[in-house]
Amino acid sequence: MSPVERTVAVLAFPGMSVFETGIVSEVFGLPRPELNVDWYRLTVCTERPGSVPVVGGAALHTPYGLDALAEAGTVVLPGVPDVTADPSPELVTALRRAHRRGARLMSICSGAFALAGAGLLDGRRVTTHWRYADLLARRHPAVTVDPDVLYLDDGDILTSAGSAAGLDLCVHVVRRDFGAAIANAVARRLVIPPNRDGGQAQFIEAPVSVDPDDDRIAGSMAWAMAHLSQPVTVAALARRAHMSPRTYLRHFSRATGTSPIRWLIDQRVRASLALLETTDAGVEEIATAVGFDSPVTYRHHFGRAMRTSPSAYRRAFRTGGA
């Protein structure tokens, strides 16, 4: 990555919660010398440099304005003050300028409204918080809004769902830039999974469940992760959880928003990424190591999950850059 590509600018706005900005700061702003890579350089910007009032009666002060935002390699919009209002002409100009330069634009939660208001999402598939998905689609009919996913990567424009999904997106960007090993290291420091299963559909107006069976589901998942190279069946997982297969399927779906087999396939694909990036093992060997019964099956599921082939992924990420 060039020095410009490593620059990240996040927009602060009056009345914002600092959580989303904190996500960006935590992933891109903290120095990480232990990773032995040229890390990002973060700048917090605002439309009018100076003091920005935030939730809780505090204020954030920054000397950086929209010029710095427009010159960054990655621009992050953590939200908008009002989802029913248009972004200011000055912000629209800065976003379009950044896009013309080839900057990567990212939104967290309602930040997609600013990108859409700048005309940068027309013809694209994007996401936002499920509460705002219908409104975004109505206000910007040229945009295809997917309310079910945690984030979407459309190359130069990336969008994510509600606030915490911004963490998923930021770690995904680290994976794009530096590969799976570095992304996994960052995720471990954040104490989050490198990838979360399921989409935000599992969170839509769902009651919080306090179920002791969830611990048994989690235990069976941990066991499966430790035995990925071996045959793992629903019956075996159910036995680990001391449930019947039918009961296990019901509880697993409620806890994760997906099925055990779909989850297991995803874990095996993800476990193969580090092997593709850091070893010379062949596809057949990697398929066996992560539990697929054949290279054909591995390539099929890898293509569905990653939208590329194992060989193409290896070429793209072996040197640490997409």
C-alpha positions as CSV (number, residue, x, y, z in Angstrom):
1,M,0.0,0.0,0.0
2,S,1.2,3.5,-0.8
3,P,1.3,6.2,1.9
4,V,-1.8,7.8,0.4
5,E,-3.6,4.4,0.4
6,R,-2.8,3.9,4.0
7,T,-4.5,7.2,5.0
8,V,-8.0,6.8,6.6
9,A,-10.3,9.8,7.2
10,V,-13.5,9.4,9.3
11,L,-16.2,12.1,9.4
12,A,-17.4,13.5,12.7
13,F,-20.7,15.4,12.9
14,P,-22.6,17.3,15.6
15,G,-24.7,15.2,17.8
16,M,-23.1,11.9,16.9
17,S,-22.5,9.0,19.1
18,V,-18.7,8.4,19.4
19,F,-19.1,4.6,19.1
20,E,-18.9,4.4,15.4
21,T,-15.9,6.8,15.3
22,G,-14.4,4.7,18.1
23,I,-14.7,1.6,16.0
24,V,-12.7,3.3,13.2
25,S,-10.2,4.6,15.6
26,E,-9.7,1.3,17.3
27,V,-9.1,-0.6,14.0
28,F,-7.3,1.9,11.9
29,G,-6.0,4.5,14.4
30,L,-4.1,2.5,17.0
31,P,-0.4,1.8,16.1
32,R,0.3,-1.9,15.8
33,P,4.1,-2.3,15.7
34,E,3.7,-6.0,16.7
35,L,2.1,-6.8,13.3
36,N,5.3,-5.6,11.5
37,V,3.4,-3.9,8.7
38,D,3.0,-0.3,7.6
39,W,-0.2,0.5,9.4
40,Y,-2.9,3.0,8.6
41,R,-2.8,6.7,9.4
42,L,-6.1,8.0,10.8
43,T,-7.5,11.5,10.6
44,V,-10.8,12.6,12.2
45,C,-12.4,15.3,10.0
46,T,-15.5,17.4,10.2
47,E,-17.2,19.8,7.8
48,R,-16.1,22.8,9.8
49,P,-12.8,22.3,11.7
50,G,-13.0,23.0,15.4
51,S,-15.2,21.7,18.2
52,V,-17.9,19.1,17.5
53,P,-20.5,18.5,20.2
54,V,-21.2,14.7,20.7
55,V,-23.7,12.7,22.6
56,G,-23.3,13.0,26.4
57,G,-22.5,16.7,26.5
58,A,-18.9,16.2,25.5
59,A,-17.1,17.8,22.5
60,L,-14.6,16.5,20.0
61,H,-12.0,18.9,18.6
62,T,-10.3,18.5,15.3
63,P,-8.4,20.9,13.0
64,Y,-9.1,18.8,9.9
65,G,-11.9,19.6,7.5
66,L,-13.3,18.3,4.2
67,D,-10.1,18.9,2.2
68,A,-8.4,16.3,4.4
69,L,-11.3,14.0,3.9
70,A,-11.3,14.3,0.2
71,E,-7.5,13.5,0.0
72,A,-7.6,10.3,2.1
73,G,-7.2,6.8,0.6
74,T,-10.1,5.5,2.6
75,V,-13.1,7.7,3.7
76,V,-15.4,6.4,6.4
77,L,-18.9,7.8,7.1
78,P,-20.0,6.6,10.5
79,G,-23.6,8.0,10.2
80,V,-25.6,11.1,9.3
81,P,-27.2,13.6,11.6
82,D,-30.6,13.1,9.9
83,V,-31.6,10.3,7.6
84,T,-34.5,12.4,6.2
85,A,-32.2,15.2,5.1
86,D,-29.7,15.5,2.2
87,P,-26.0,15.8,2.8
88,S,-24.6,19.3,2.6
89,P,-23.3,20.5,-0.9
90,E,-19.8,20.7,0.6
91,L,-19.8,17.1,1.8
92,V,-21.2,15.9,-1.5
93,T,-18.4,17.8,-3.3
94,A,-15.8,16.2,-1.0
95,L,-17.1,12.7,-1.4
96,R,-17.3,13.0,-5.2
97,R,-13.8,14.4,-5.3
98,A,-12.5,11.5,-3.2
99,H,-14.3,9.0,-5.4
100,R,-12.9,10.5,-8.6
101,R,-9.4,10.2,-7.1
102,G,-10.0,6.5,-6.6
103,A,-10.5,6.6,-2.8
104,R,-12.3,3.7,-1.0
105,L,-15.5,4.9,0.5
106,M,-17.1,3.2,3.5
107,S,-20.3,3.7,5.5
108,I,-21.4,2.5,8.9
109,C,-25.1,2.3,9.7
110,S,-26.9,5.5,8.4
111,G,-23.7,6.7,6.7
112,A,-25.0,5.1,3.5
113,F,-27.5,8.0,3.2
114,A,-24.6,10.4,2.7
115,L,-23.1,8.3,-0.1
116,A,-26.5,7.9,-1.7
117,G,-27.2,11.6,-1.4
118,A,-23.9,12.2,-3.3
119,G,-25.1,10.0,-6.1
120,L,-22.4,7.4,-5.5
121,L,-24.6,4.4,-4.8
122,D,-26.8,4.5,-7.9
123,G,-26.9,1.1,-9.6
124,R,-25.1,-0.6,-6.6
125,R,-26.2,-3.1,-4.1
126,V,-25.7,-1.7,-0.6
127,T,-26.8,-2.2,3.0
128,T,-27.6,-0.1,6.0
129,H,-29.2,-0.6,9.4
130,W,-32.4,-2.7,9.0
131,R,-34.4,0.2,10.6
132,Y,-33.4,2.5,7.7
133,A,-33.4,0.1,4.8
134,D,-36.9,0.8,3.5
135,L,-36.3,4.6,3.9
136,L,-33.0,4.4,2.0
137,A,-34.7,2.4,-0.8
138,R,-37.6,4.9,-1.0
139,R,-35.4,8.0,-1.0
140,H,-33.0,6.6,-3.5
141,P,-34.8,4.2,-5.9
142,A,-31.7,3.8,-8.1
143,V,-30.0,2.0,-5.2
144,T,-30.5,-1.7,-4.4
145,V,-30.8,-2.1,-0.7
146,D,-30.1,-5.4,1.0
147,P,-31.3,-5.3,4.6
148,D,-30.2,-8.8,5.5
149,V,-26.4,-8.7,5.4
150,L,-23.9,-7.3,7.9
151,Y,-21.8,-5.6,5.2
152,L,-21.3,-5.4,1.5
153,D,-18.0,-5.0,-0.4
154,D,-18.5,-3.5,-3.9
155,G,-14.9,-2.8,-4.5
156,D,-14.4,1.0,-4.1
157,I,-17.6,1.4,-2.0
158,L,-18.3,-0.7,1.1
159,T,-21.4,-0.4,3.3
160,S,-22.3,-1.9,6.6
161,A,-25.4,-2.4,8.8
162,G,-25.9,-1.1,12.3
163,S,-23.2,0.2,14.5
164,A,-21.5,-3.0,15.6
165,A,-21.4,-4.2,12.0
166,G,-18.9,-1.5,11.4
167,L,-16.4,-3.6,13.3
168,D,-17.1,-6.5,10.9
169,L,-16.5,-4.2,7.9
170,C,-13.4,-2.7,9.3
171,V,-11.8,-6.1,10.0
172,H,-12.9,-7.1,6.5
173,V,-11.0,-4.2,5.1
174,V,-7.9,-5.2,7.0
175,R,-8.2,-8.6,5.5
176,R,-8.4,-7.1,2.0
177,D,-5.4,-5.0,2.6
178,F,-3.1,-7.3,4.7
179,G,-4.5,-10.8,4.5
180,A,-6.2,-13.2,6.9
181,A,-3.4,-13.6,9.4
182,I,-3.2,-9.8,10.2
183,A,-7.0,-9.5,10.2
184,N,-7.3,-12.4,12.6
185,A,-4.7,-10.8,14.9
186,V,-6.6,-7.6,15.0
187,A,-9.9,-9.4,15.7
188,R,-8.2,-11.3,18.6
189,R,-7.1,-8.0,20.1
190,L,-10.6,-6.7,19.8
191,V,-12.0,-9.9,21.2
192,I,-14.3,-10.5,18.3
193,P,-14.6,-13.2,15.7
194,P,-12.8,-12.4,12.4
195,N,-16.1,-13.1,10.6
196,R,-19.6,-13.2,12.1
197,D,-22.0,-15.8,10.7
198,G,-25.5,-14.8,9.5
199,G,-26.8,-11.5,8.5
200,Q,-28.6,-8.7,10.3
201,A,-32.0,-10.4,9.6
202,Q,-31.3,-12.4,12.8
203,F,-31.4,-9.1,14.8
204,I,-34.6,-7.6,13.3
205,E,-37.0,-6.9,16.2
206,A,-35.9,-10.2,17.8
207,P,-36.4,-10.6,21.5
208,V,-33.3,-11.3,23.6
209,S,-33.2,-14.9,24.6
210,V,-31.7,-16.1,27.8
211,D,-31.5,-19.8,27.2
212,P,-29.1,-22.2,28.9
213,D,-29.2,-24.3,25.7
214,D,-27.2,-21.6,24.0
215,D,-24.2,-22.6,26.1
216,R,-24.5,-26.1,24.9
217,I,-24.7,-24.8,21.3
218,A,-21.6,-22.7,21.8
219,G,-19.8,-25.7,23.3
220,S,-20.7,-27.9,20.3
221,M,-19.5,-25.1,17.9
222,A,-16.1,-24.9,19.8
223,W,-15.8,-28.6,19.5
224,A,-16.5,-28.5,15.7
225,M,-13.9,-25.7,15.3
226,A,-11.3,-28.0,17.0
227,H,-12.1,-30.9,14.7
228,L,-12.6,-29.2,11.3
229,S,-10.4,-31.7,9.5
230,Q,-12.6,-34.6,10.6
231,P,-16.1,-35.5,9.5
232,V,-18.6,-33.5,11.5
233,T,-22.3,-34.3,11.3
234,V,-25.4,-32.7,12.8
235,A,-25.9,-35.9,14.8
236,A,-22.4,-35.6,16.2
237,L,-23.0,-31.9,17.1
238,A,-26.3,-32.7,18.7
239,R,-24.7,-35.4,20.8
240,R,-22.1,-32.9,22.0
241,A,-24.9,-30.6,23.0
242,H,-26.9,-33.4,24.6
243,M,-29.9,-32.8,22.3
244,S,-31.8,-34.6,19.7
245,P,-30.9,-33.6,16.1
246,R,-34.2,-31.9,15.6
247,T,-34.0,-29.9,18.8
248,Y,-30.3,-29.0,18.0
249,L,-31.3,-27.7,14.6
250,R,-33.9,-25.5,16.1
251,H,-31.7,-24.1,18.8
252,F,-28.7,-23.6,16.5
253,S,-30.8,-21.7,14.0
254,R,-32.2,-19.5,16.8
255,A,-28.7,-18.8,18.2
256,T,-26.8,-18.2,14.9
257,G,-29.4,-17.3,12.2
258,T,-28.0,-20.1,10.0
259,S,-27.9,-23.9,9.8
260,P,-25.1,-26.1,11.3
261,I,-24.0,-27.3,7.9
262,R,-23.9,-23.9,6.4
263,W,-22.0,-22.6,9.4
264,L,-19.5,-25.5,9.2
265,I,-18.9,-24.9,5.5
266,D,-18.2,-21.2,6.2
267,Q,-15.7,-22.1,8.9
268,R,-13.9,-24.5,6.7
269,V,-13.6,-22.0,3.9
270,R,-12.3,-19.4,6.3
271,A,-9.9,-21.8,7.9
272,S,-8.4,-22.4,4.4
273,L,-7.6,-18.7,3.8
274,A,-4.5,-18.6,6.0
275,L,-3.3,-21.8,4.3
276,L,-3.7,-20.3,0.9
277,E,-1.9,-17.1,2.1
278,T,1.0,-18.6,4.0
279,T,1.8,-22.1,2.6
280,D,2.6,-23.7,-0.7
281,A,0.1,-26.5,-0.1
282,G,-2.0,-27.6,-3.0
283,V,-5.7,-27.2,-3.2
284,E,-6.3,-30.9,-2.6
285,E,-4.1,-30.8,0.5
286,I,-5.8,-27.7,1.8
287,A,-9.3,-29.2,1.1
288,T,-8.4,-32.2,3.2
289,A,-6.8,-30.2,6.0
290,V,-10.0,-28.2,6.6
291,G,-12.4,-31.1,6.2
292,F,-13.8,-31.0,2.7
293,D,-14.2,-34.5,1.1
294,S,-12.8,-33.4,-2.3
295,P,-11.1,-30.5,-4.0
296,V,-14.2,-30.1,-6.2
297,T,-16.4,-29.6,-3.2
298,Y,-13.9,-27.2,-1.7
299,R,-13.7,-25.1,-4.9
300,H,-17.5,-25.0,-5.1
301,H,-18.0,-23.8,-1.6
302,F,-15.0,-21.5,-1.7
303,G,-16.4,-19.8,-4.9
304,R,-19.8,-19.3,-3.4
305,A,-18.4,-17.8,-0.2
306,M,-15.5,-15.7,-1.6
307,R,-16.7,-15.0,-5.2
308,T,-13.4,-16.2,-6.5
309,S,-11.4,-19.4,-6.8
310,P,-8.8,-20.6,-4.2
311,S,-6.0,-20.1,-6.8
312,A,-7.1,-16.6,-7.6
313,Y,-7.4,-15.8,-3.9
314,R,-3.9,-17.0,-3.3
315,R,-2.5,-14.9,-6.1
316,A,-4.3,-11.8,-4.8
317,F,-3.5,-12.2,-1.1
318,R,-0.2,-14.0,-1.0
319,T,1.7,-10.8,-1.1
320,G,-0.6,-9.2,1.5
321,G,-2.6,-7.0,-0.8
322,A,-5.8,-7.3,-2.8
